[in-house]
Amino acid sequence: MSTQDLLFELLTEELPPRTLAALSSALTAGLARGIDDAAIPHGKVHGFATPRRLAVLIRSLAQHQPDRQVERRGPPLGASFDAQGAPTQAAAAFAKNCGVPVSDLDRLTTDKGAWLVFRGTERGAATIRLLGDIINRAIAGLPIAKRMRWGANSAEFVRPVHGVVLLYGETVVPVEVLGLQSGRVTQGHRFLAPKPISLKSAKSYPSRLLRAKVVVDFDKRRDLIRTGVEAAAAATAPAATALIDNSLLEEVTALVEWPVPIAGQFEPRFLSLPREVVIATIQDHQRYFAVEGADGKLSGWFITVSNIESRDPDKVREGNERVVRPRLSDAAFFWEQDRKVSLDTYAARLSGMTFQTRLGSYADKTQRVQALALLIGGAIGGGPLVARAAELAKADLMTAMVNEFPELQGTMGRYYALAQGEPEELALALEEHYRPRFAGDSLPTTKTGQIVALADKIDTLVGIFAIEQRPTGAKDPFGLRRAALGSLRILLEARLDLDLLEILGAAAAAQPVQRAGVVDEVYDFIAERLKGVLLEEHGTTAEMLDSVFANRPRSPLDAVTRLQALKEFLLLPEAGILTAINKRIANILKKASIGSDAAVDPGALTEDAERRLHEVLGVLRAPVQEATEQRRYGQGLQSLVGLRAPVDEFFERIMVMDENLERRKNRLALLREVQILLSGVADLSRLPG
């Protein structure tokens, strides 16, 4: 089968740097999926992305879809020929539709009848005829939050599109994409190679753009930047290293087509600022890479990545140094001014900052968090610093530094707390209570930090649920999923045995908006996140989790303990039988709808099998319940093995649904007692078996 390489490129205005990699991946995946859905054989698929283009190169793409054998069933034989054997109108119409004479049709005979049938080969469509639809579907499916129009064009994209390249081998495939006709002309670097480039073939794309000062491969460009930044940092001083943040590296890669690292310096006086302030100024605001010396301290050097190979790099360096100086001067001013005011004064000003319109100000939230933190601290052994830490937790939001650098909230609280003589653990708690901020982030290391972090996250969860703003789909503006997962990580990894339902109830009662059912909604929301975490563990099934959470464990740590005990129990040979028994009992009780107040009357048990079951229940009930209350779940579950024989005998010898109504109710009540004992740790009826 003949093949050629395929190149598709969109030439655009500067694309959003933080979404460039995601757009490239989505476009590459969308084109590959379209080609695969069309069953067109191909080789490797490679995506390219620069600030001004998205491109996909597909190697060895077949010229046609493969031919396929088709079989079409026509009318029954009885309706296909008349008494003289001549084709009927139905047979002739079917043959015409298939493009063959009736004589070329075959017969198909099965045990259900006989029919005319056409068997033939359907030629695969030419690839170039399919590409337009495949490409436009891939573009329509890109994850673009807000599309824009430009000029008189009705097409919409994340940024204006100025050119489309579509080459199959050396041939232009004529299609319309986003209102533009495809061709072979692209652009190199905006300044270093501004003339239009006519591409000869698809396979020459990466090398041709490289000659035009564009490293079109995103991954290769990122590696070049990393290597260049590391080398530039090392050249500033012996053992000096660049602080390469991966998210910054991704963003810088999305900002340049021809990366040229350049080292610059700022005045040593700025090194007296907190390390995080300098890094935030250099990294987050200027997109520079900070440099630290062999001693692990910031050296005063930074590395910027230019998008142009200047004839006078000193001018570029001086320009960047000139830009960063006022930024650092501002930070130094904020640092000096903020420390002239106490955190208590800043905390008092929180009444002027709205947390959420219906939930009040940050001062209101602080009061709720403080009360909740004291409750949590009392349950898990918090120290005397909890109330003070909760009181000051949000104070730095009112400082000039955090107003300019919001990413430093908490961090500046720690510095300002230390500056005014607060205990180190309290100061650290002000920073740690925001953790974990993202997946994989570190957890609070102090008990005070853990308690305030839990109180803050739970107050947010309950409050936002109370005003019915829970996450929907991909939208989670208040970060509730992150708050739930963060709370779970703290509770599980720090092994904090907290009664979640009690804490949620207290948080709900303190909210300015009261709504019935909020506690259960938030519990279920957190439980779903916990199930997702536990499901990733080896040997855990969804049925196990349903079984454990049917009892609504009051503590995430308790849920984990129950799950582990259940896993060990299911290894016993009797486990499957007891599970089946519980399921059978659950089905009987569900159909019988026995009242909740029904109790067993021992004197009305007339048969030996039911009396023996009642006696065994009496023997097992106390030790099983005691083991369950003490969270010796494994021991409690293993004790249930003693129910197997009497329950088997009961079902073998006893008619549960007896005609005598009183006898029937008594036996149903007995079965319900068996079910209660079997379900003390987990609802075994939810397990397969």
Secondary structure, 3 states (H helix, E strand, C coil): CCEEEEEEEEEECCCCHHHHHHHHHHHHHHHHHHHHHCCCCCCCEEEEEECCEEEEEEEEEECECCCEEEEEEEEEHHHCECCCCCECHHHHHHHHHHCCCHHHCEEEEECCEEEEEEEEEECCCEHHHHHHHHHHHHHHCCCCCCCECCCCCCCCECCCEEEEEEEECCEECCCEECCEECECEEECCCCCCCCEEECCCCCCHHHHHHHCCCCCCHHHHHHHHHHHHHHHHHCCCCCCEECCCHHHHHHHHCCCCCCEEEEEECCHHHHHCCHHHHHHHHHHHCCCEEEECCCCCEEEEEEEEECCCCCCHHHHHHHHHHHHHHHHHHHHHHHHHHCCCCHHHHHHHHHHCEEECCCEEHHHHHHHHHHHHHHHHHHHCCCCCHHHHHHHCCHHHHCHHHHHCHHHCCHHHHHHHHHCCCCHHHHHHHHHCCCCCCCCCCCCCCHHHHHHHHHHHHHHHHHHHHCCCCCECCECCCCHHHHHHHHHHHHHHCCCCCCHHHHHHHHHHCCCCCCCCHHHHHHHHHHHHHHHHHHCCCCCCHHHHHHHHCCCCCCHHHHHHHHHHHHHHCCCCCHHHHHHHHHHHHHHHHHHCCCCCCCCCHHHCCCHHHHHHHHHHHHHHHHHHHHHHCCCHHHHHHHHHHHHHHHHHHHHHCCCCCCCHHHHHHHHHHHHHHHHHHCCCCCHHHCCC
